[in-house]
Amino acid sequence: MQKETEQDEQLPSDPLNSFDYNINTETNLKPSELSDRGNSKIILFDINEKQSHELNLDDLLELKDMLMVERSSYVLILQGLGDAHVKLIRREFDLHPVIDYECASNNFNNKDHILDFPDYFLLTINDASLNGEVENPVSMKIIVYKTVLMIFCKDPLFCVKQVLYEEMKIQDVFIQEFQNKAQQINNFSYREVEINETYGCTTIDSILYRLLESILCRLEYLSMHIDSETKCYLEHATEIHNNDRVEYVQKLSSGEKTAQYLQDLIRPKFKIFDSLLHSTHLSNGLKCYLYSMKTRTIVLNQKNITSRATLTKAEHIFNATLEDAQNTTSLKLEKIVNYFTAMATVCLPANYIPGMMGMNVKVPWQDDDDHNCLPWLYCWAIIIGISIIVIWFFKWRKWV
């Protein structure tokens, strides 16, 4: 029973083929400390060999010293790990204790920021989800060493697919998983910029830049898509038919919400690039690229603000058009009511005279011996009195 428990608590094992090592099955973690990992993965990308391997936790700890060797370049994806695993990795790699909180499984929705340490820095950055949704962004925690990038994440990352699988052509069995989940956003324009040691950048610098470039390019694509939709909304704001008004309002509201979520993703990038430009862990060659990305982020944010203003303008035009249509309808109804009022006024004497002459009392000019017309006069007096009271009441209430 104990062996089965230990086997269940390990991550799926696929040892490195290009390295010779012994797997240590002992761990400091108790089974009660481990969480249900579900889609948890530890994937090691060897940039020099252009290969990737899925590891278990013991494999990773065995390869710790190899990852820090000079002139080597690795990217380590730590996806969906439990808090106990994060704590163990932090201890084995001698990281700051704040990493336990920053990379905890329940802390993957905070804002972009950077924590600087003597030998490394932690970059927290948010991106749109794998299928391009900005309403539910994904967050990654990137620990940047000179020879390795450690990326903690909760879900698969589009930038990893774009940079490591497609651009750098690293072979991996999980590429099909990304292809199945990222069909809606594959047509965005990704800029493959030449960046290498010739321009003063290390391999780790170039990978970090490509990851950031992938994030920024996709945000630019999403912003361009929203901008084209807002222009379409503005163009058709005065041409919406009665049957399409509800759908138009729903799309307008959805566009405003998406633009707001997108701005929440773009705006924090200003401080991120400022902090990276002042970081001592990055080469001066990379900072030229980062300054360009900072400028593009400023332009992107301004474009998104313009899109939101266009949406607001389209909403105002639509409301004004709707109000004008309602006023036109009210005027038509008022004319119809006036016609019916005139008709009622014309027909009133014809109804009034027969009503007065047809009362069940003696009326003048009736061919009868009894000429007592007092009841008929009493009726007239009551009618005139009630009319005077009603007219006085309407004037007192200022209704006429």
PyMOL commands that set and color helices and strands:
alter all, ss='L'
color gray80, all
select helices_A, chain A and resi 2-9+31-33+57-62+64-67+83-92+98-102+158-167+175-181+197-199+203-235+242-266+269-277+284-357+374-396
alter helices_A, ss='H'
color red, helices_A
select strands_A, chain A and resi 41-46+51-55+74-79+113-116+121-127+138-144+148-153
alter strands_A, ss='S'
color yellow, strands_A
deselect
rebuild
show_as cartoon
